[in-house]
Structure formats: C-alpha cells, structure tokens
Amino acid sequence: MSANSADPPARLEVVLVKAGRTKIRYTGELLADDGTRVTVRAPWAGSGVRDFGFVRFEPGDVFTEYYWRERWYAVKEVRTATGTLKGWYCDVTRPARRSGPELVVEDLDLDLWRSADGTDVRRLDEDEFAESGLGASDPEAARAALAALDELESLARGGGFTALLA
C-alpha cells in the first residue's frame, strides 16, 4: 500500500461543557483511544490571543490533549507552531465521555498550569470553583474535583507528568 492511499486521520469533535452549556466545540485529530484514555491533537481553538500573564495561547499553537474516562481531569500539552514546549494546562473535569465522533468533557472550574521547565506550577480559578456552588449542589463531585487538583499539583511538582502522559 502506498503512502498516498493511507486513510486520513480520524477526527474527533471535542465539546467542553461548563455549567450545563457548551463553552467551546472544536475538531481535533484522534491520536489514540485505548478505552481508558483518549488523546487528541488540535490547534488553539480560541479566537485570537489569550494572555494569562504567565503564558500566551495564540493562533498556531498546538495542543496535545489527554482525556480520561476514569480520572477527574484533562491534561493539555501546549506547543508553539514551531514545536517549542510552552507547558501543560490542566482542566479539572468530570471523567470524559466519548460517543462516536464526539468527546464530551464537563469543566469544573479548577485548573492548573505547569511551565515547560517545571519552575512555575500554579493552581487557577479556585475562586470560580467556590462561586460555582458545586460544593452544595454535588458535594461528592466537589470533593473529587479538589482531589484531582491536588493530584495534578503533586504530579506537576514531582515530575510525574512524563509517566502520566506516556
């Protein structure tokens, strides 16, 4: 079989839901799905530049995104268009659900950033999480979300991302 007859890469629609509404929907290339973890590569799906102060996401950036069906988070490796690693942006989410060509992920407001060199690890949006009311409306999910953020921070500070994403 020649290279020209290879099938095109599988596409997957990623749907990020927040507070019951679709926050963003974008198409990525399905890299792997082993039944536990789904890996997708997609270009920066935001409009224009998003400058957080500690990192900028901009057109041309490429995200390799790791979603789990049994874990309460997603990890997104962020690279420039030329391949330079910026770091990892982690979303605390309910476990991902895949249905055919669609992957649905519910964002729970907590995030974590780890820079490429590991010197900058920061918890994000804890105020939004507190204001979300999840602790009152779904205490079990709130506990799972906070435990997931703690786990991510431990992995980020201890160099555990390499094993997690292998």
C-alpha positions, 0 to 999 in steps of 0.5 A: 500500500502506498503512502498516498492511499493511507486513510486520513486521520480520524477526527474527533469533535471535542465539546467542553461543557461548563455549567450545563452549556457548551463553552467551546466545540472544536475538531481535533485529530484522534491520536489514540483511544485505548478505552481508558484514555483518549488523546487528541491533537488540535490547534488553539481553538480560541479566537485570537490571543489569550494572555494569562500573564504567565503564558500566551495561547495564540493562533498556531499553537498546538495542543496535545490533549489527554482525556480520561474516562476514569480520572477527574481531569484533562491534561493539555500539552501546549506547543508553539507552531514551531514545536517549542514546549510552552507547558501543560494546562490542566482542566479539572473535569468530570471523567470524559465521555466519548460517543462516536465522533464526539468527546464530551468533557464537563469543566469544573472550574479548577485548573492548573498550569505547569511551565515547560521547565517545571519552575512555575506550577500554579493552581487557577480559578479556585475562586470560580470553583467556590462561586460555582456552588458545586460544593452544595449542589454535588458535594461528592463531585466537589470533593473529587474535583479538589482531589484531582487538583491536588493530584495534578499539583503533586504530579506537576511538582514531582515530575510525574507528568512524563509517566502520566502522559506516556 
